[in-house]
């Protein structure tokens, strides 16, 4: 009776304990999600102007500049604003000397440099009609029709001069339709450059490619057509044409304000809408937001739709077949070798690498001295465990080998374009570097070497649905932890005190062995006693 | 030894409940704790942490009840250390037990623990467990350290102490469980901790109320604490 009662009491207590165990995946909506949905409740855009009815746009356009002039006849301040932006200058706004940025001396480990915008091929992504020379092409961002402007104008003038007015008028009609399609920037406008950085789709970014034009929620919970259906500008908010979200060396993202607290936060981050404690109360993830970026858990892999380039070896470039350049395709239908560029590796569903990051990235310039005995960090995230603004953040790290000057120990910026008789036409490194460095006013010893380098991209787009979030155990584990490379702090499960664990288990085993020997002793001596 | 036994009511209902509750809690805390420490993968890190944290807090509450019980009933006196007969007990376990000699300190209601047990249990209940509770609580409240002015503390150090104590507790359990088999039969002590009734040497002084009720000795209730 009594023992039964005790057992029941015990079982009852345990049952109460178990019932009260907090559920990890509560049905309750996470407050951060609710806040974000409130913040993003979109109002339909409305306007008092129908651009297609404006006289100034209903005329023949002989050149790009004429279109720009038409735009500026009303939008008088736009050009002044644009010329201040990174989109126009290609220079870091935080560097007065004009050294850093695409139009400066900054280098990467893709096509290395734009040679101060003299390598015209790179300018296809500049927002001017012809680099910085012939004015701004407003329609690259504000036209909803995808028009190949340079080609259309070239053809228009060709047929006009030929006297073929019928075809010329036809082309002029295409141009005019393009002009009248004025709209707020859409995914295609941004994507035309940002999805194709590095000379092809998903070459540079693992989290930005054309799959974001019409993504599913499984790929991107914000941009998914079946999810929030955000366009890029929903988060990349704009003031005076300055678009938020560009990463440069300074300043760090110290402004971790939430929209909920302050609706004028200049840089929209996850926290802006989701708050700093977005998970259900009591969820351990809320305690992590001070040190772990949302992206670290919510973007388990990048390049989830299309493969991205992970390796580019320039040292293999220049092989020819029968005197001609060639290319070879590999997995994902992407080139694995091109005579003009070298050897590539592509990867899909890549697990990011994690680093401390305060929102700032440092990049080498062609003027910096490197140490070629080790892989060179061409760009790297700034931050450390001690930096209170830094958090653990996921990165795509693009590795490769690129040319450098063995005497000066500097990365070199060869001129590449065929049209300028660059390396892609001549396959002559010395000539291409000599001319590239002449343009940039940089020294070149003539001693060519190739050095292994790495370049980082913060992974922030393509946020996955919560079902595929990185679970605790993928970082909190002894072997193959996602955070193996980060040190300077104690992390449960990943870290151990080898001596303590060995000593501890040793003690337990010794106790086991001791009691077993004692027990055996009892069995043995009791047996002998019976014989007495 | 057999044949000269009498049965006394040694462990009250609350003591037994606390003992087995504590056993269950410690077992699960050890299993989940060593998983959180990355020794193996069983429940998965997340669930192990959730269970460990929850049971840790449960333990704190349960221990508060034990503390209350200990001092309201005066049972804390059972833990007063003594060196009297300590050597005799040590000699018994290392020699006498193999010769079939009787235990030098038989259990009695007012002295449930022999000198060796007193010393061990005092160490466990007054040092080991409180330290484990303290380090466990600090570990759990890691994110509040800054706010509490404890920012100077180091999680690695807290974890080190907490883990070291866990090994000590596990070692204690190994020996403790083995010691339960040293009664007059293998399961005698375990049975006593379940039913409350312990067979003790007849030489022990037994009060009338301690005796098991029988037809000749009818009894209505027991002087349980609760």
Boltz contact constraints between the chains, C-beta under 6 A:
constraints:
  - contact:
      token1: [A, 3]
      token2: [B, 194]
      max_distance: 6.0
  - contact:
      token1: [A, 3]
      token2: [B, 195]
      max_distance: 6.0
  - contact:
      token1: [A, 6]
      token2: [B, 16]
      max_distance: 6.0
  - contact:
      token1: [A, 9]
      token2: [B, 17]
      max_distance: 6.0
  - contact:
      token1: [A, 10]
      token2: [B, 20]
      max_distance: 6.0
  - contact:
      token1: [A, 17]
      token2: [B, 58]
      max_distance: 6.0
  - contact:
      token1: [A, 21]
      token2: [B, 54]
      max_distance: 6.0
  - contact:
      token1: [A, 287]
      token2: [B, 143]
      max_distance: 6.0
  - contact:
      token1: [A, 472]
      token2: [B, 45]
      max_distance: 6.0
  - contact:
      token1: [A, 472]
      token2: [B, 46]
      max_distance: 6.0
  - contact:
      token1: [A, 473]
      token2: [B, 44]
      max_distance: 6.0
  - contact:
      token1: [A, 473]
      token2: [B, 45]
      max_distance: 6.0
  - contact:
      token1: [A, 476]
      token2: [B, 45]
      max_distance: 6.0
  - contact:
      token1: [A, 478]
      token2: [B, 38]
      max_distance: 6.0
  - contact:
      token1: [A, 490]
      token2: [B, 155]
      max_distance: 6.0
  - contact:
      token1: [A, 490]
      token2: [B, 156]
      max_distance: 6.0
  - contact:
      token1: [A, 492]
      token2: [B, 36]
      max_distance: 6.0
  - contact:
      token1: [A, 493]
      token2: [B, 38]
      max_distance: 6.0
  - contact:
      token1: [A, 493]
      token2: [B, 45]
      max_distance: 6.0
  - contact:
      token1: [A, 497]
      token2: [B, 160]
      max_distance: 6.0
  - contact:
      token1: [A, 500]
      token2: [B, 164]
      max_distance: 6.0
  - contact:
      token1: [A, 504]
      token2: [B, 167]
      max_distance: 6.0
  - contact:
      token1: [A, 507]
      token2: [B, 167]
      max_distance: 6.0
  - contact:
      token1: [A, 507]
      token2: [B, 171]
      max_distance: 6.0
  - contact:
      token1: [A, 508]
      token2: [B, 170]
      max_distance: 6.0
  - contact:
      token1: [A, 508]
      token2: [B, 171]
      max_distance: 6.0
  - contact:
      token1: [A, 511]
      token2: [B, 171]
      max_distance: 6.0
  - contact:
      token1: [A, 511]
      token2: [B, 174]
      max_distance: 6.0
  - contact:
      token1: [A, 511]
      token2: [B, 175]
      max_distance: 6.0
  - contact:
      token1: [A, 512]
      token2: [B, 174]
      max_distance: 6.0
  - contact:
      token1: [A, 515]
      token2: [B, 178]
      max_distance: 6.0
  - contact:
      token1: [A, 521]
      token2: [B, 98]
      max_distance: 6.0
  - contact:
      token1: [A, 525]
      token2: [B, 98]
      max_distance: 6.0
  - contact:
      token1: [A, 529]
      token2: [B, 100]
      max_distance: 6.0
